[in-house]
Amino acid sequence: MLLGMVMAGVGFFENTAVALGTPVAVVVLLLYTQPVWTALFGRLFLHELINTPKQIALIMAIAGMILISKVWNITLTNYLGILLALVSGVLLSVEFIMIKNISLQSVHYLVSIFWVYLFRTLFTLPLGIISGILSDNRLISQFTLSLSLEKWLILLLFALIPMVLGMILFYRSIKYVPIISTGIIMLIEPVSGIFYGMLLLGEMIDYIMMVGGILILLASVVVIKK
């Protein structure tokens, strides 16, 4: 139940920060400060050591995220949005810690995933209403079932592939991987987002973003090799 609440909170604070006008690059950067919080919480609650390779990988990963998000181009932002985005990053690392803890229990992982998503849905509904009150952004506040067949199919694939299949793989793997390494490896997500954006949506990337992505990939290689 608590994990479902935390997962709903990640989406709530992240989306609300965007709805308040915080630049997406800032939100993404603060959301993916999670390796730092994951390392701290992993040391505090799971007693994992932050050795030199992990420290180097952590620095490389954060540097990569700074390059990808290009925060130096941001001229105007929202301080409340910054705070909410930072909270979402902290909650994301708490989510990883909690999943790690659940994965070590004797309960079957599919049972855990079912209940987590059920509670996440229950908590997301009231949080979605609160988001609508806080923002006039129709992408956040509008609720409708009037969608085209194509959009319903896309939503179904989104639920099955990254959400269900991704969560199953995550549950099965995090049991055997140090939580600090997990936090760093998960930064491959924004890197793959850039790749898919270029491949499927025709979006352009520059050398700075490429360097940032390479730093994150190298950081992942460091912890995997270790």
C-alpha angles and dihedrals in degrees: 000000000000091000090051088052092050093048091050089048092054091057093041097053093040095050094041090053090054092045090054089060101261109153112258091232090059092046091050093048094049092043089055094050079093094106088064093050091040090055092049095045091043090054092045102043105021097032093230116164120239098216126184097270090051091048091051092046091049093053091047092049095050091046089052092052091050090053094046094049094042093212092179088073092062112104103165129029144155119256094206089050090051090052093048092048090050090050089053089054091051091047091049090058090046087053091055092049092050093047089050090053093048092047089060092056124093094246115111111258094233090057090051093048092049094053094041092055092044092054091041089057093048092051094041093061097063091038089053090054090051090050089053091052092050096047141040090206104123091207087065104031104037120095120188142153092197099106133140121255089250092056092048090053091049090050090049092051090046090054094046104040112036098018106040101021092037092050092048091053090045093051092047094049105037090066089070102032125079109252093234091055089047091056092052096044090050088065085078083081096078090041091054088045089059091048094049091045090055095042101041105022101033093239118163126234128196134212093266091057090045091053090048091051092048091052091053092047091049090049089054091049090052094055094040092050090048 
